[in-house]
Amino acid sequence: MWSCLASVTLALGTNLSAQSSSGLQQDSATFDADGTAHLTRVVPMPSTISAEAQKWLASLKQQKTGQPESLTERRARTDAWRKSDSAEARRLYPVKLEETTTAGVRTDIITPLFVPERNGNRVLINLHGGGFNSDSGSLIEGVPIANLAKIKVVSVYYRLAPENPFPAAVDDAVAVYRELLKIYKPRSIGIFGTSAGAILTGEVAVRLKQLGLPLPAALGIFSGAADFSRVGDSRQLFTLNGFPGAMQPIDPNHLPDDQYVAKTDRRDPVLSPLFADLRGMPATLLMTSARDILLSDTTIFHRALLAAGDDAQLVVFEALPHAFWYHFQLPETKEALEIMARFFDEKVGR
């Protein structure tokens, strides 16, 4: 019988022992015969992150968890959030924006206000986050990178589940890539995404390899996963906000239905690139953080790329939750975006 129990108390002050003596639960850990852990932890606010990040983490503690959202409610919420944060992204990182279609797929063409001559033949493809069933990242992801790297970004609005399960999103991204190959050399193209978009980035690269198409120069897999058949440890420890929020532990022997996966074999090498031949994959930057729900998945994929002999870099930020780089008030976000932009500048079109 599989079970899980975890309790976390966030201690927001600096004197943990004093707070513990004033009523917070003490640490405890017991283990079942099969290794299942039952944990209670008192976690002080880390001093290893910026003051802005500390303030943000403290604000997340106050959020209350209600009833599960319907898909309609989720899409309405993410659309509203994406609209406001996309506007903030454009304010902080000015670009030119053109709404269009590419290979029949809706896309945004994000162009820096100034493109150096050496960047005129380079392009990046952005695949947004949003759990494959909504859009929580388009423009928020592409605008800063276009501005910082001074490289044009094509943001792809791929088809969403559950109406269009796997491989619809992969097919849309591959179609856009094929179209860009008519203009750009493969070594001048990069693909990147966050969360669902990070997963999709790896899937697209494997599919391109299967099709015998030339691979892009670089991939950005920012808080992603490469295996739908198993559950990484971090998914049993964290929520999307790190510690706050409703825990949803997963029985590894009975994985829940996934509307993106639908009826596909979870070990399909495109759906789950961990089971693909990863030799010869493009240079890859993987990014995650210490309280990221996909921390384990990102690091597992990094090790698989290294084992295949690929050029793969991993950056793990301290104490922050999933996709923290969506939050522009954080100094860590500025640092993360600059690392991403520098990676593409170094790897694409050289």
Summary of the structure (lengths in Angstrom):
residues: 350
radius of gyration: 20.4
end to end distance: 53.8
largest distance: 67.0
contacts: 1204
relative contact order: 0.13
helix: 35%
strand: 22%
